[in-house]
């Protein structure tokens, strides 16, 4: 009973953090562009849209994260390890300022348990990783093509001679696009928090989705203001039309993935969509800001970090295999040392005279 309570608390805490980060950012374009001027209204819209997305279409991803990646049954203890690994990884990442994907971190945690038990469904894992690689670049291409239409749309709208009415329509469309993106986040990301609980039999699917959706919404309302502010300021240069294109592109791709039960990184899709719009507007010089390199690093770090944590915790607390844990710690120390030596080698004070 105590373990069940611990698993539930971790899951709900995780759900609130999901709502505070990626889900709240869905309204960033509308808030940053002035379509929604009140921050509280923006996060409330996000909360209801995310809950609706979870209830309408979250079941398929819940099943994937519950029992679609590993063959062995998920116990209460394993659900705690999966959720704790994802939470710990995200918490550490927040401390050091590394942006991680909640979907990738959760999948990595599940895979870590599967590796420890040697019970991975390899074909499913490979298909998910392939989608992760493809999705951001599809978002980039679609947003780029849509942004090329923006000048033509703006000229056509200008010819109507009703600028006030046109702006009002575009504002409504952008708010709708933000809600649409939050809806897609609810479909995909709520499963990260409740999938392991459903697999362990702690909650049934319907209860898990409703509870997870409510706490994702609460997280957006109570903790999402700062993320919304940051995200909004970063993308205020987007026009109302381009902001709508970004949200519609990333939201549609995530909804399609959710229908097939595939957990995907909404943040990376949105970032690449913004990047596609930027390239369409400003040309190839935007490649110099290393966005693609950052996305690739996040894609690699997110699942591998949580995989290592969940694998280690499973070996230590479930399988009582201390030898495997020693190997993991040794590899970790070697990796840290390698990067330390690399930084030392490139230290600016170490010139030829030293």
URJODA-V155310 format. One record per run of one state. SS is the DSSP state (~ for helix, > for strand, _ for the rest). FROM is the first residue (numbers start at 0). LEN is the number of residues. If there is no record, write none. Layout:
((SS | FROM | LEN) (SS | FROM | LEN))
//
This chain:
((_ | 0 | 1) (~ | 1 | 31) (_ | 32 | 6) (~ | 38 | 19) (_ | 57 | 1) (~ | 58 | 10) (_ | 68 | 1) (> | 69 | 1) (_ | 70 | 5) (~ | 75 | 21) (_ | 96 | 5) (~ | 101 | 16) (_ | 117 | 2) (> | 119 | 1) (_ | 120 | 1) (~ | 121 | 37) (_ | 158 | 4) (~ | 162 | 37) (_ | 199 | 5) (~ | 204 | 19) (_ | 223 | 1) (~ | 224 | 10) (_ | 234 | 5) (~ | 239 | 20) (_ | 259 | 6) (~ | 265 | 17) (_ | 282 | 1) (~ | 283 | 6) (_ | 289 | 1) (~ | 290 | 28) (_ | 318 | 3) (~ | 321 | 24) (_ | 345 | 9))
//
